[in-house]
Amino acid sequence: MRRLAHAPNLAIAVLWVHALREDGVEASVQREYLGAAAGQLPPDQCLPEIWIEDDAQFDLAERLLHELQHRPQYRWHCACGELVEGGFEQCWHCGAMMRGA
């Protein structure tokens, strides 16, 4: 096992692990409950960690996590007239998909 990264919070850690697993990388969240000790321990020591089970997958996991953390941000106008910003490829107002996505 090898540590890949610290996550800013448990929700993000779980999302990252699920995304890695979808791409075939065996990963797990460690220190998931240590946040309760914040105050007794330094806060940066209580962050959840992402660990890779197989060292042979570490380089792939690094690349996948980098891509996940640096997803393109869009700003587009939907046919319904709504301005959609962020990483969204679907209009929140009418549900239409971004053209060319």
N, C-alpha and C positions, 0 to 999 in steps of 0.2 A: 504494500500500500504506500501511496505517496500523496502528500498534500498538494492540491492544485491551487487553491485560493481561499482567502477569507471572504465571506459575504457580509454585506452591511446589516442584514437581518435574516431571520429564519425564513420568512416568506420568499425572499430572493434566493436564498440557498436551496430551498426545495424546488423552485422553478428551474434553477440552473441544473440541478441533479436530474430532474425529469427530462429536460432538453438533452442532456448528455446521454441519458439512457435511451432516448428515442433514436439517437444516432449510433447506438450500439456500444457505448462506453459504459462500463460498470463503474458507477460512482455512488458515493454515500455522503450523507451529512454527518459530521461529527461536531461535538460541543453544542448540540441543538438546545440543550436545557441549561447551559451555563450562564445564559443571560440573567437568570435569577440571582446570580452571585455578583452582578455589577454593583459596585459600591463597596463590596468587600474585597473585590479584585479589580485591577485596572480594567476599564471598559474595553480596551483593545485586546485584552486577553480573554474576553467573554464572547467574541464574535463567532458565529458558526463557521465551520470550515468545510470545504469540498475536498473529498479524498477520492483518488482513483485506485481501484482495486488492483489492476494489472499495470505494472510499470511500462509494459510495451505499448500501452494505449495513451501514455502521458502526453506525447507530442500531439497526437490527434486531439486529445481533450483540451490542451492549451489553445490550439487553433479554433476549435469549435466554441470554446468559451469566449475567445476574443471576438469572433464573429457575432456571437449572441450579445455581447456587451456593446458592440459598435454597429448595431442595425441601422440601416438608412432611415432618416427622418423625412417625411413627406409633408408637403403643403399643397393641397389641390382643391379645386372647386368641383363639387359634384354637379351632375346635371340638374338636381333639385335646387341648386343655388347655395347649398351649405358649404362653408369653408371647413375642410378637414385637415387637421395638423397632427404631427407626431408620426409614429410608425404605423398608423392605421391605413389599411388598404380597402376598408369598407366604410361607407358613410354611416355615421351613427344615427342620422335623421331618417333616411329612407331605406338603408340597407344595400344600396347599389355598390358594386365593386368598383375600385379605381380602374380606369381604362389603362390598359397596358401592364397591369399587375400580374 
